[in-house]
Amino acid sequence: MNSIKKNYIYNTLLQILLLIVPIITTPYLTRVIGAEGLGVYSYYFSIASYFVIFIKLGIDNYGNRTIAEHKNNQLELNTSFSELIYLQFFLGGIIVTIYIVYAFCFSSDRKYVLLFLVLVLSSCFDITWYLSGMEEFKSISIRNAAIKLLNTTLIFLLIKEENDVFKYCLILILGSLVSQIIAWPLVLKTTKLVKVHIKGIIKHLKPNLLLFLTVISVSIFKIMDKIMLGLMTSGKMEVGFYESSERIIHIPSILVVSLGTVMMPRISNMIALHDNSYKKIFFTSIMFSMAISSSITFGIMGISKEFVPFFYGAGFERNELLFLILLPCCPFMAFANVIRTQYLLPNHRDKDFLISGILAASVNLIANFIMIPMWGSVGAAIATLLAEIIGCIYQAFVVAKELDIKKYIKYSIWFVFLGIIMFICIYFMHFTFCQSLILQIVTKIIMGTLIYVMGSIIIIYILSKESDEEVYFFIYSIKSLFIRFRLKS
């Protein structure tokens, strides 16, 4: 069985690369193709994404969990993989046909819609869920990293003027297709496509549909907000503001999402083997997630006044306000992500996950209808924040009887308060000796890091006095990491 530590390192390195690439490319793209060009890509990508959702249903989570539960039995593994991939191919054939009809009969810009047909086709061959269930995060990371680096290189080589939006879309779409195709040889080394009965395929449809409804509801405030911005505002500029800001709010969630991705198949396997020791891991995940997300969230907010003009250039002043609205989503996302990936989904609590998604999506949809016409991208940002809060609260509520949510909040909230203190300190700082934006940013980052690190040391020292077993396991994990780091140094 692959090491959790190694899997987390591989997945985290990939997520960091996915973070670095937008940091490198976004300032270039905002100056070359502008907010309008970014908005065009985001708008048509969002439409294509809905067709992809109908192809994959809930298989990203369901397939991951199913493979993790059966990976110790080769016969069951072959059968489960074959049933799920045949189901994906069947749905793909139907949805691709519908997309082609949409492109020729209903689309307003056939050129871009047909281009994104390649993205829809590539999703039919996406078997990342199998690799995740097998905990093959090294291969996932290497594959995606290579494609991302190739895409980045092509962007700088080929995107030279405002009219290169089509080429920009083509680069990203072909990258996605190649990424899906090159995964297949690795998968076929560890499993086989076998003959299965139609009943075996159909049995996966109902649980997939349940998770599919969750995916649809979540997509309303992950994708639909951009479509609504494009339809309810003039042009694609508001979409560009929102898209460019949303890329940055993913930074605090990178390590959290990476942890959830790695832990879900492991905990699903532990539950299948009736190993109840995962609850201590769950508490450590909550604490780690809240500490990381709070530090980066409030750190970016603290430098937003200097970062926005430096990073985006002229014309993106709106993004500073969007940062202050969207970034507070991250601690709520972090808390909910741990509950979802390390408790609800491994325990087959799909209905609870579905209801949380529907509640969040309903709030987001209503708020979008009210706020987008008045405030554009700012209204969409407020709607997203409300949706994340509602989803997090509901997920915490439904597990409160089995898990000590009050204890998790009691201890993890310290890191949130520490982040707020750091934000207040650096946001209102202005160093007169720093004449450039980059020096202001670097100085504030150093100051914020010192504040958060010293505060975290104090928090961990206080927690070390607690006698609670789960708190002790968290402190032990921190000390172990620190000892390993010192030994390697």
C-alpha positions in Angstrom: 0.0 0.0 0.0 1.4 3.4 -1.0 2.6 5.7 1.8 0.2 8.5 2.7 3.1 10.8 3.2 4.5 10.1 -0.3 1.1 10.4 -1.9 0.5 13.7 -0.2 3.9 15.0 -1.3 3.3 14.0 -4.9 -0.2 15.5 -4.9 0.9 18.6 -3.1 3.8 19.2 -5.5 1.3 18.9 -8.4 -1.1 21.3 -6.8 1.8 23.8 -6.1 2.7 23.5 -9.8 -1.0 24.2 -10.7 -0.7 27.2 -8.4 2.5 28.5 -9.9 1.4 28.2 -13.5 -1.5 30.7 -13.1 0.8 33.1 -11.2 3.2 33.0 -14.1 0.6 33.1 -17.0 -2.2 35.3 -15.6 -0.2 38.6 -15.6 0.9 37.8 -19.2 -2.6 36.9 -20.4 -4.3 39.8 -18.7 -2.0 42.1 -20.7 -2.2 40.2 -24.0 -5.8 39.0 -24.4 -7.2 41.0 -21.5 -10.3 40.5 -19.3 -12.5 40.0 -22.4 -10.3 37.2 -23.7 -10.2 35.4 -20.4 -13.9 35.8 -20.1 -14.4 34.1 -23.5 -12.5 31.1 -22.4 -14.2 30.9 -19.1 -17.7 31.3 -20.5 -17.4 28.5 -23.2 -15.4 26.3 -20.8 -18.2 26.6 -18.3 -20.8 25.5 -20.9 -18.7 22.6 -22.0 -18.2 21.6 -18.3 -21.9 21.0 -17.9 -21.9 18.4 -20.7 -18.8 16.8 -19.0 -20.7 16.6 -15.8 -23.5 14.6 -17.5 -20.9 12.2 -18.9 -19.1 11.5 -15.6 -22.1 11.8 -13.3 -20.6 11.2 -9.8 -17.9 8.9 -10.9 -15.0 11.0 -9.7 -16.0 10.3 -6.1 -18.0 7.1 -6.6 -15.4 5.4 -8.8 -12.5 6.5 -6.5 -14.3 5.0 -3.5 -15.4 1.8 -5.3 -11.9 1.1 -6.6 -10.4 1.8 -3.1 -12.8 -0.7 -1.6 -12.0 -3.5 -4.1 -8.3 -3.0 -4.8 -7.3 -5.9 -2.6 -9.2 -8.4 -4.8 -8.0 -8.4 -8.4 -11.2 -10.1 -9.8 -13.4 -7.6 -8.1 -11.1 -4.8 -9.2 -11.2 -5.8 -12.9 -15.0 -6.2 -12.8 -15.7 -2.9 -11.0 -13.3 -1.0 -13.4 -14.9 -2.5 -16.5 -18.4 -1.8 -15.4 -17.7 1.8 -14.5 -15.7 2.6 -17.7 -18.3 1.0 -19.9 -21.0 3.1 -18.2 -18.8 6.2 -18.8 -18.4 5.3 -22.5 -22.1 4.8 -22.9 -23.0 8.1 -21.3 -20.3 9.8 -23.3 -21.7 8.7 -26.6 -25.1 10.1 -25.7 -23.9 13.4 -24.3 -21.4 14.1 -27.2 -24.3 13.6 -29.6 -26.4 16.1 -27.7 -23.5 18.6 -27.6 -23.1 18.4 -31.4 -26.8 19.1 -31.8 -26.4 22.1 -29.5 -23.4 23.4 -31.4 -25.1 23.4 -34.8 -28.6 24.3 -33.8 -28.5 26.5 -30.7 -25.0 28.0 -30.1 -24.4 31.7 -30.8 -20.7 31.2 -31.6 -20.2 27.8 -33.3 -16.5 28.2 -33.7 -15.8 28.2 -30.0 -18.5 25.7 -29.2 -17.1 23.2 -31.7 -13.6 23.7 -30.3 -14.8 22.8 -26.8 -16.3 19.6 -28.3 -12.7 18.2 -28.0 -12.9 18.9 -24.2 -16.2 17.0 -23.9 -14.8 14.1 -25.9 -11.7 13.9 -23.7 -13.8 13.5 -20.6 -15.1 10.1 -22.0 -11.6 8.7 -21.5 -10.8 10.3 -18.1 -9.9 7.5 -15.6 -8.3 9.7 -12.9 -10.8 8.2 -10.5 -9.3 4.7 -11.0 -5.7 6.0 -10.4 -6.9 7.9 -7.3 -8.7 4.8 -5.9 -5.5 2.8 -6.4 -3.5 5.7 -4.7 -1.4 6.1 -7.8 -0.8 9.7 -7.1 2.8 9.7 -8.4 1.7 8.8 -11.9 -1.2 11.3 -11.7 1.2 14.1 -10.6 3.9 13.4 -13.2 1.3 13.2 -16.1 -0.5 16.4 -15.1 2.7 18.3 -14.4 4.2 17.4 -17.8 1.0 18.6 -19.6 0.8 21.7 -17.5 4.4 22.7 -18.3 3.8 22.0 -22.0 0.7 24.2 -22.0 2.6 27.0 -20.2 5.4 26.9 -22.7 3.0 27.0 -25.7 1.1 29.9 -24.2 4.3 32.0 -24.0 5.4 30.9 -27.5 2.1 31.2 -29.4 -0.1 33.8 -27.6 1.1 37.1 -28.7 -1.9 39.4 -29.3 -5.5 40.1 -28.4 -6.8 38.0 -31.3 -5.1 34.8 -30.0 -8.0 33.8 -27.8 -8.9 30.9 -30.0 -5.3 29.6 -29.9 -5.3 30.0 -26.1 -8.4 27.8 -25.8 -7.0 25.3 -28.3 -3.8 24.8 -26.2 -5.6 24.1 -23.0 -8.2 21.8 -24.6 -5.6 19.7 -26.4 -3.6 19.4 -23.2 -6.6 18.0 -21.5 -7.2 15.4 -24.3 -3.5 14.3 -24.2 -3.6 14.0 -20.4 -6.5 11.6 -20.6 -5.1 9.4 -23.3 -1.6 8.9 -21.8 -3.1 7.5 -18.6 -4.5 4.4 -20.2 -1.3 2.3 -20.7 -0.5 2.7 -17.0 -4.0 1.6 -15.9 -4.1 -1.4 -18.2 -0.9 -2.7 -16.6 -2.7 -3.1 -13.2 -6.2 -4.1 -14.4 -8.0 -5.6 -17.3 -11.1 -4.8 -19.2 -13.3 -7.9 -18.8 -16.6 -8.9 -20.1 -19.4 -7.8 -17.8 -23.2 -8.2 -17.7 -25.5 -5.3 -18.4 -26.9 -5.6 -14.9 -23.5 -5.1 -13.5 -23.2 -1.8 -15.3 -26.7 -0.6 -14.4 -26.2 -1.3 -10.7 -23.7 1.6 -10.6 -26.2 4.0 -12.2 -28.3 4.7 -9.1 -25.4 5.6 -6.6 -23.7 7.5 -9.4 -26.9 9.5 -10.1 -27.1 10.4 -6.4 -23.6 11.8 -6.4 -24.3 13.3 -9.8 -27.0 15.5 -8.3 -24.4 16.7 -5.8 -22.0 17.5 -8.6 -24.8 19.5 -10.4 -25.7 21.4 -7.3 -22.0 22.2 -6.5 -21.5 23.2 -10.1 -24.1 25.9 -9.8 -21.8 28.0 -7.6 -18.6 26.7 -9.3 -19.6 27.1 -13.0 -23.0 28.6 -13.3 -22.0 31.9 -11.8 -19.7 32.5 -14.8 -22.4 31.6 -17.2 -24.9 33.9 -15.5 -22.3 36.7 -15.4 -21.9 36.3 -19.2 -25.6 36.3 -19.8 -26.7 39.0 -17.3 -24.0 41.5 -17.9 -22.8 43.2 -21.1 -19.8 41.5 -22.8 -17.5 39.1 -21.0 -15.4 41.6 -19.0 -17.2 40.9 -15.7 -16.6 37.2 -16.3 -12.9 38.0 -16.8 -12.7 39.9 -13.5 -14.4 37.1 -11.6 -12.4 34.3 -13.4 -9.0 36.0 -12.8 -9.8 36.6 -9.1 -11.2 33.1 -8.6 -7.9 31.6 -9.8 -6.2 33.2 -6.8 -8.7 32.0 -4.2 -7.8 28.5 -5.1 -4.3 29.0 -3.6 -5.3 28.5 0.0 -7.3 25.4 -0.8 -4.5 23.7 -2.7 -3.0 21.9 0.3 -6.4 21.1 1.7 -7.7 19.6 -1.5 -4.5 17.7 -1.9 -5.0 16.2 1.6 -8.6 15.3 0.9 -7.7 13.7 -2.4 -5.1 11.5 -0.8 -7.0 10.6 2.3 -10.4 9.6 0.8 -9.3 6.3 -0.8 -7.1 5.5 2.2 -10.0 6.1 4.7 -12.5 4.3 2.4 -10.2 1.3 2.5 -9.8 1.6 6.3 -13.6 1.6 6.8 -14.0 -1.4 4.5 -11.5 -3.2 6.7 -13.4 -2.0 9.9 -10.4 0.0 11.1 -11.8 2.8 13.4 -8.5 4.5 14.1 -9.2 7.0 11.2 -11.0 9.4 13.6 -7.6 10.6 15.0 -6.4 11.2 11.5 -9.7 13.1 10.8 -9.0 15.5 13.7 -5.4 16.1 12.6 -6.7 16.8 9.1 -9.2 19.4 10.4 -6.5 21.2 12.3 -3.9 21.1 9.5 -6.5 22.2 7.0 -7.7 25.2 9.0 -4.1 26.2 9.9 -3.0 26.2 6.3 -6.1 27.7 4.7 -6.2 30.5 7.3 -2.6 31.5 7.0 -2.7 31.7 3.2 -6.2 33.2 3.0 -5.6 36.1 5.3 -2.1 36.5 4.1 -3.2 37.1 0.5 -6.0 39.4 1.7 -3.4 41.4 3.6 -1.3 42.1 0.5 -4.3 42.6 -1.9 -3.9 46.4 -2.2 -0.4 46.0 -3.6 -0.8 42.6 -5.2 -3.7 43.4 -7.6 -2.0 46.3 -9.5 1.3 44.5 -9.6 -0.1 41.1 -10.7 -2.9 42.1 -13.1 -1.8 45.5 -14.4 -4.1 48.4 -15.2 -7.9 47.9 -15.5 -8.3 45.2 -12.9 -8.9 47.4 -9.9 -12.2 45.5 -9.3 -10.2 42.5 -8.3 -9.0 44.0 -5.0 -12.6 44.0 -3.7 -13.3 40.5 -5.2 -10.3 39.2 -3.2 -11.7 40.5 0.1 -15.0 38.8 -0.7 -13.9 35.6 -2.2 -10.9 34.7 -0.1 -12.9 34.3 3.2 -14.6 31.3 1.4 -11.5 29.3 1.9 -11.6 28.4 5.6 -15.2 27.2 5.2 -14.2 25.2 2.1 -11.3 23.7 4.1 -13.5 22.6 7.0 -16.2 21.2 4.7 -13.6 19.4 2.5 -12.3 17.4 5.4 -15.9 16.4 6.5 -16.8 15.5 2.9 -13.7 13.5 1.8 -12.8 11.9 5.1 -16.2 11.1 6.6 -19.3 11.6 4.5 -18.1 9.9 1.3 -16.0 7.1 2.8 -19.1 6.2 5.0 -21.4 6.3 2.0 -23.3 9.3 3.4 -24.0 10.5 -0.2 -27.5 11.8 0.6 -26.1 14.2 3.3 -23.5 15.4 0.8 -26.3 15.9 -1.8 -28.5 17.9 0.6 -25.6 20.2 1.5 -24.9 20.8 -2.2 -28.6 21.5 -2.9 -28.8 24.0 -0.1 -25.6 25.8 -1.1 -26.6 25.8 -4.7 -30.1 27.2 -4.0 -28.6 30.1 -1.9 -26.1 30.8 -4.6 -28.6 30.7 -7.5 -31.1 33.1 -5.7 -28.3 35.4 -4.6 -26.9 35.5 -8.2 -30.3 36.4 -9.7 -30.6 39.3 -7.2 -27.0 40.6 -7.0 -25.4 40.1 -10.4 -27.7 42.6 -12.2 -26.9 45.2 -9.5 -23.2 44.5 -8.8 -21.9 42.2 -11.6 -18.9 40.2 -10.5 -19.0 41.6 -6.9 -22.6 40.2 -6.6 -21.4 36.8 -7.9 -18.6 36.8 -5.3 -21.0 37.5 -2.4 -23.3 34.7 -3.6 -20.3 32.3 -3.7 -19.3 33.3 -0.1 -22.9 32.7 1.1 -23.0 29.3 -0.6 -19.8 28.1 0.9 -20.9 29.1 4.4 -24.2 27.3 4.1 -22.6 24.2 2.7 -20.1 24.0 5.5 -22.6 24.6 8.3 -24.9 21.9 7.0 -22.2 19.3 6.6 -21.0 20.0 10.2 -24.6 19.8 11.5 -25.3 16.3 10.0 -22.2 14.7 11.4 -22.4 16.4 14.8 -23.9 13.3 16.5 -21.1 11.0 15.4 -18.2 13.5 15.5 -17.3 16.1 18.2 -17.8 19.1 15.9 -17.7 21.5 18.8 -14.2 20.3 19.8 -13.0 20.7 16.2 -14.3 24.2 16.0 -13.0 25.1 19.5 -9.4 24.2 18.6 -9.3 25.1 14.9 -10.8 28.5 15.3 -7.6 29.6 17.0 -5.9 29.5 13.7 -8.7 31.6 12.1 -8.3 34.2 14.7 -4.6 34.2 14.3 -5.1 34.7 10.5 -7.4 37.7 11.1 -4.9 39.3 13.4 -2.2 38.8 10.8 -4.5 40.4 8.1 -5.3 43.5 10.2 -1.6 44.0 10.9 -0.3 43.8 7.4 -3.3 45.2 5.4 -3.0 48.6 7.0 0.8 48.7 7.0 2.5 51.1 4.6 6.3 51.1 4.5 7.5 54.5 3.3 11.0 53.2 2.7 9.6 50.8 0.0 9.1 52.7 -3.2 8.0 49.8 -5.3 5.0 47.5 -5.1 7.1 44.4 -5.2 9.1 45.6 -2.1 5.9 46.4 -0.3 4.6 42.9 -1.1 7.8 41.1 0.0 8.0 43.1 3.2 4.4 42.4 4.1 4.8 38.7 3.3 7.8 38.5 5.7 5.9 40.4 8.4 2.8 38.2 8.0 4.9 35.0 8.1 6.6 36.0 11.3 3.3 36.9 12.9 1.6 33.7 11.9 4.5 31.4 12.7 5.0 32.9 16.2 1.3 32.7 16.9 1.2 29.1 15.7 4.0 28.1 18.0 2.1 29.6 20.9 -1.1 27.8 19.9 0.7 24.4 19.6 2.4 24.9 23.0 -1.0 25.6 24.6 -2.5 22.6 22.9 0.3 20.4 24.1 -1.0 20.8 27.6 -4.3 19.1 26.7 -4.9 15.5 27.7 -7.3 14.7 24.8 -6.2 11.7 22.7 -7.0 13.3 19.4 -5.2 16.6 20.3 -2.2 14.5 21.4 -2.1 12.7 18.1 -2.2 16.1 16.3 0.7 17.4 18.4 2.6 14.2 17.9 2.2 14.5 14.2 3.5 18.0 14.2 6.5 17.1 16.3 7.3 14.1 14.0 7.3 16.3 11.0 9.5 18.8 12.7 12.0 16.1 13.8 12.1 14.6 10.3 12.8 18.0 8.8 15.6 18.7 11.3 17.2 15.3 10.5 17.0 15.9 6.8 18.5 19.3 7.2 
